[in-house]
């Protein structure tokens, strides 16, 4: 920790305990992974992938694989923009163009 946000005793204790819990969790991830991580790389890549939905154990063992759903793009429901053509405001089934 570089700086503390709060200055009273309770704020300092909460920040110290939170930092210690985070360090223990990252050390546990480092211990259980099969990939040869450095602790700094593991912490920064965890921060980058925090809101990506994927299995933690699979990500720890193969971190550079694409997340599920990233490689397959389903374009059947993508909206088409016919530039230069008149716009039809009637509801059309998805199977028709």
C-alpha positions in Angstrom: 0.0 0.0 0.0 1.3 3.4 -1.0 -1.0 5.6 0.9 -4.0 5.3 3.3 -7.3 6.8 2.5 -8.6 7.3 6.0 -6.7 8.6 9.0 -8.5 7.3 12.0 -7.6 3.9 13.6 -10.6 2.0 12.3 -10.0 3.1 8.7 -6.3 2.1 8.9 -7.1 -1.3 10.3 -9.7 -2.0 7.7 -7.3 -1.0 4.9 -4.5 -3.1 6.3 -6.7 -6.2 6.7 -8.2 -5.8 3.2 -4.7 -5.6 1.7 -3.6 -8.7 3.7 -6.7 -10.7 2.6 -6.1 -9.6 -1.1 -2.4 -10.7 -0.8 -3.4 -14.1 0.7 -5.9 -14.7 -2.1 -3.4 -13.8 -4.8 -0.7 -16.0 -3.2 -3.3 -18.9 -3.1 -4.1 -18.4 -6.8 -0.3 -18.4 -7.5 0.1 -21.6 -5.5 -2.8 -23.5 -7.3 -2.0 -22.4 -10.8 0.0 -24.6 -13.3 1.2 -21.5 -15.2 4.5 -20.0 -14.3 3.2 -16.7 -13.0 5.2 -13.9 -11.3 3.2 -12.4 -8.5 3.1 -8.9 -10.0 1.8 -10.3 -13.4 -0.8 -12.4 -11.6 -2.0 -9.4 -9.7 -2.2 -7.1 -12.7 -3.9 -9.6 -15.0 -6.4 -10.5 -12.3 -7.2 -6.8 -12.0 -7.7 -6.6 -15.8 -9.9 -9.7 -16.0 -11.9 -9.1 -12.8 -15.2 -8.5 -14.6 -14.7 -11.1 -17.3 -16.9 -14.2 -16.8 -14.7 -17.3 -17.0 -13.7 -20.3 -14.8 -10.9 -19.2 -12.5 -9.0 -22.5 -12.5 -9.0 -22.6 -16.3 -7.8 -19.0 -16.5 -5.0 -19.6 -14.0 -3.7 -22.6 -16.1 -4.2 -21.0 -19.5 -4.5 -17.2 -19.2 -4.2 -16.2 -22.8 -7.1 -18.3 -24.2 -10.1 -16.3 -25.3 -13.0 -16.1 -22.8 -16.0 -18.2 -23.6 -18.2 -16.5 -26.2 -15.5 -14.2 -27.4 -14.5 -16.3 -30.4 -18.0 -17.1 -31.7 -20.0 -14.2 -33.1 -23.6 -14.9 -33.9 -24.7 -12.4 -36.5 -28.2 -13.7 -37.1 -29.8 -11.1 -34.8 -27.5 -8.2 -35.8 -29.4 -5.1 -37.0 -28.7 -4.2 -40.6 -28.4 -0.6 -41.7 -29.3 -0.3 -45.4 -27.7 3.0 -46.3 -29.2 4.8 -49.2 -32.4 2.7 -49.2 -35.8 3.8 -47.9 -36.5 2.7 -44.3 -39.5 0.3 -43.8 -41.0 0.9 -40.4 -43.1 -2.3 -40.5 -42.0 -5.2 -38.3 -40.4 -7.9 -40.4 -39.5 -11.4 -39.3 -35.9 -12.0 -38.6 -35.6 -14.6 -41.4 -36.3 -12.1 -44.1 -33.9 -9.4 -45.3 
